[in-house]
Structure formats: C-alpha cells, structure tokens
Amino acid sequence: MARERIVTGSQETPDEDSVQLSLRPKLLSEYIGQKELRDKIKVTLEAARGRKEAVEHVLFYGPPGLGKTTLAHILANEMGTKIYSTAGPALQRTGDLMGILTNLQDGDVLFIDEIHRLSPTIEEFMYPAMEDFKIDFVVDKGAFAKVINVPLKRFTLVGATTRAGMLSAPLRDRFGLYYHIDFYPASELKEIVLRSAKLLETQIEPEAAEVIAGRSRGTPRIANRLLRRVRDYSAVKGDGVINSGIAAKALDAEGIDSLGLDNLDRKLLKVILEYYKGGPVGIEALAATLSEEADTLVDMVEPYLLKIGFVQRTKRGRVASAGAAGHLGIKIPKTGSQGSLF
C-alpha cells in the first residue's frame, strides 16, 4: 500500500500546493540553485525576447519536488505571458485539449505535468499543434465526416515528467529544449530554507537552516515542508525562534534522521542487510517482505538511497552498501553473498 511520507517529493495534500505556491520564486533572478540550468534558460529567454518570438517547447525532467512547475511559471513571468496548467491524466478527450489550445495567445505557456501519462490519442493530437501550430479537428462521422483545420497562436508547451524514459520518441523529439533537474546540495537548500522562513515571517538561525537542509534529501519541496513542521514544533515547545537544537528535536520526533531517512527507508535497508545478508535481492521480494507495492519502493524510496550510495542496483537485484550498514549500526558477516561490499 502507498503511504503518506513527509520526505516524499510529491505533493502531500491539495492544501499544501497553495502554501508551496506562496514560496515559489516568480523570476529567474529569485531562483536558488541549478546554476547551469539557470544560465541556459537565461540565454533562451533573452534570445526569444530579442526575436520577439515564443520560447521553444521545453521539457523538464527529474525527480518530484525539484522545481519543474516553478520553472514553468518563471518562463511565463519572464516572457510577460499567461500560463495554463494541466496534467497528463486530466486530458482524456481531444475536445478538452482543443478548448485549451484555441484560447492560447502568442507566447502563452501551456504547462502539462506528468506529460508521460498522456493517452496516445491526445499525444497524436498534439503533434501538429507543436510542430505547425494548427490542429485538425474531425466533425461528424462516416460519409459526413469533415476535417476542420484550426490555426493556433504560437505558444510554448512546457512538459514536466519524473519518467523521461516513458515518454514516446515522437513526442520527445518535438521538444526543442531538454533540461534535467537534479537534487540540490545542502548549501543551496540552506539558502532556500532561509528565504522561505523570511516569507513565512519565521525567525530561524543559520545553523537551524543547515539542520533542515541536511535532512531534506536534496529536494526543495521537502525542505519547505520540514521547515513548516519545525516552525510548528518551535511554536509549541520553544519560544518561536528556530535554533539548531529545536530543529533537530522536531525532525527526530518526525522520525527523520540526520541524512533525511525516514522509517520506510530504514526498514528497507534493514531488510536487505539483516534478512537478505546485504543482498542481492529482487525488488518484488523486497516489496513482499515489506508489504509495500514495488512501484512505491522504486518511485518513492529508491531514488534517494541510490543517490547517496546506500543501495546499488545489480543484474541480480538490490544490494545495500557498507555505508548503509554503518549508518544503521548493523554488522554484516564477511561471508555474505556480497561480502566484498562490507
């Protein structure tokens, strides 16, 4: 079964989106981190403004919570145009999409989140819209069927996906720009926490921002979420000013350790280390042992553990590293099936 986790990069509740929206930077100059990406986008924007054209279609891909939606809004703000947001699963009928596309003006941004989940029918309907800025709409049926060619204004499609590999090749090839967004270092997350605290009118010490950043799994959305949890804890247990001690106690109470691992992360690592002697073990076997869905482990748990080197994927299955054993204080016999790792 899927579960709500504080340290997941996905949106926790609908209400959280409004809070995150208030913390999002509006312009590229306010955006913290991803310097190379910011430099590339800056050049793209300046070139488009110089030619007085719409920005090329853009695809952002990477783990959830890293700023793909924020960057889409920044593109629209920088170009002085409107943004229309939707999601792949929400577009079921071509009529829905036609209504959106025909309302777009020159330079407007159409943002489609989780674009890899578009249905094949909608995807094919998008091809002429992206390439030639026109759509062919079929009315009536059989012998009375007619194709109406509808011209569109030159808009910018911004797609976001957590699974770029699931995007079909024809759709992927129609994007002019591809940008990968990676996890953030703790130093950049600290700046994000300090900026968010200021917007939330919360007093926080730099050391406390470091504590929160270090446990945020390289993800701004998680950093902002943890900041709000620490703020609440400080208001009840402290004097409202967040210091490093209060931050550590608040996050310990939430079950988030010094590296940002929660109970599910530690449980997975312990199963590999203790039950399967360090691995290798297949993901289906892990899912059955933990009573979790395999997709939950692959999408929500593994990415960060792979990033910090606590889990390795091999042809035979998942293997836990010596670093994971050391972090959890677990000793694995040298005679384990992957004893050379320990």
ROVO-386113 format. One record per residue (C-alpha): x, y, z; residue in three letters. Coordinates in steps of 0.5 Angstrom, whole numbers, plus 500, padded with zeros to 3 digits. Example, Ala and Ser with C-alpha at 12.3 -4.5 7.8 and 13.67 -1.06 7.14 Angstrom:
BEGIN
525491516Ala 527498514Ser 
% end
This chain:
BEGIN
500500500Met 502507499Ala 503512505Arg 504519506Glu 511521508Arg 514527510Ile 520526506Val 517525499Thr 518530494Gly 511529491Ser 505534494Gln 503531500Glu 496534500Thr 492539496Pro 492545501Asp 500544501Glu 500547494Asp 498553496Ser 503554501Val 508552496Gln 506557491Leu 507563496Ser 514561497Leu 516560490Arg 520565486Pro 517569481Lys 523571477Leu 530567475Leu 534572479Ser 530570485Glu 531562484Tyr 536559488Ile 541553486Gly 542550479Gln 546555476Lys 548551470Glu 541551468Leu 539558470Arg 545560465Asp 542556460Lys 535559461Ile 537566461Lys 540565455Val 534562452Thr 530568455Leu 534573452Glu 534570445Ala 527569445Ala 525577447Arg 531579442Gly 527576437Arg 520577440Lys 518570439Glu 515565444Ala 520560447Val 521554444Glu 518548447His 521546454Val 522539457Leu 524539465Phe 525532467Tyr 528530474Gly 525527481Pro 519530484Pro 520537488Gly 526540485Leu 522546482Gly 520544475Lys 513547476Thr 516553479Thr 521554473Leu 515553468Ala 512559472His 518563472Ile 518562464Leu 512565463Ala 513571468Asn 520573465Glu 516573458Met 510577461Gly 505572458Thr 500568462Lys 501560464Ile 495555463Tyr 497549468Ser 494542467Thr 497535468Ala 497529463Gly 492524467Pro 487530467Ala 487531459Leu 482525457Gln 479528451Arg 481532445Thr 476537446Gly 478539452Asp 485540449Leu 482544443Met 479548448Gly 485550452Ile 490551445Leu 485555442Thr 485560448Asn 492561448Leu 495567446Gln 502569443Asp 508567447Gly 503564453Asp 505558456Val 502551457Leu 504547462Phe 503540463Ile 505536469Asp 507528468Glu 507529461Ile 509522460His 502520462Arg 498523456Leu 494518453Ser 496516446Pro 490520442Thr 492526446Ile 499525444Glu 498525437Glu 493531437Phe 499535440Met 504533434Tyr 501538429Pro 500543435Ala 507543437Met 510543430Glu 506547426Asp 501551431Phe 495548428Lys 490543430Ile 486538425Asp 479537428Phe 474532426Val 467533426Val 461528424Asp 462521423Lys 462516417Gly 461519410Ala 459526413Phe 466527417Ala 470533415Lys 477535418Val 477543420Ile 484546420Asn 484551426Val 490555426Pro 493557433Leu 498562436Lys 505561437Arg 505558444Phe 510555449Thr 509548451Leu 513546458Val 512539460Gly 515536466Ala 516529468Thr 519524473Thr 520519468Arg 523521462Ala 524514459Gly 517513459Met 516519454Leu 515517447Ser 520518442Ala 516522437Pro 513527443Leu 520527446Arg 523529439Asp 518535438Arg 521539444Phe 527544442Gly 530544449Leu 531539455Tyr 533541462Tyr 535536467His 534538474Ile 538534479Asp 538534487Phe 540540491Tyr 547541495Pro 546542502Ala 549549502Ser 543551496Glu 538548501Leu 540552507Lys 539559502Glu 532556500Ile 530555508Val 533562510Leu 529565504Arg 522561506Ser 523563513Ala 523570511Lys 517569507Leu 513566513Leu 516571518Glu 519566522Thr 526567526Gln 531562524Ile 538561526Glu 543560520Pro 545553524Glu 538551524Ala 537552517Ala 543548516Glu 540542520Val 534542516Ile 537543509Ala 542537511Gly 535532512Arg 532535506Ser 534529501Arg 536535496Gly 529537495Thr 527544496Pro 519542497Arg 522537503Ile 526543506Ala 520547506Asn 515542509Arg 520541514Leu 521548516Leu 514548517Arg 514542521Arg 520545525Val 516552526Arg 510549529Asp 514545534Tyr 518551536Ser 512555537Ala 509550542Val 516547545Lys 520553544Gly 520561544Asp 518561537Gly 525562535Val 528556531Ile 535554533Asn 539548531Ser 537544538Gly 530545536Ile 530544529Ala 534537531Ala 529535536Lys 523537532Ala 526533526Leu 528527531Asp 520527533Ala 518526526Glu 523520525Gly 527524520Ile 535522522Asp 541526520Ser 541524513Leu 534525512Gly 532518512Leu 525516515Asp 522510518Asn 521507511Leu 528508508Asp 531505515Arg 526499514Lys 528497507Leu 536498509Leu 535493515Lys 531488511Val 537488506Ile 542488511Leu 539483516Glu 534479513Tyr 538478506Tyr 545479509Lys 546485505Gly 543483498Gly 543482492Pro 535481493Val 530483488Gly 525489488Ile 519484488Glu 522480494Ala 523487498Leu 516489497Ala 513483499Ala 517483505Thr 516490507Leu 508489505Ser 509495500Glu 508496493Glu 514495488Ala 512502485Asp 512505491Thr 519503493Leu 522504486Val 519511485Asp 519514493Met 524510497Val 530508492Glu 532514488Pro 535518494Tyr 538512497Leu 541511490Leu 544518490Lys 547517497Ile 550511495Gly 546507500Phe 543502495Val 546499489Gln 542496483Arg 545490480Thr 543485475Lys 541480481Arg 538485485Gly 539491490Arg 545491494Val 546495501Ala 553499502Ser 558499507Ala 556506508Gly 548504510Ala 551499515Ala 555504518Gly 549509519His 545504522Leu 550501526Gly 549494523Ile 555489522Lys 554484517Ile 559478516Pro 564478511Lys 561471509Thr 555475506Gly 553474499Ser 556481497Gln 561480503Gly 566484498Ser 562491499Leu 563491507Phe 
% end
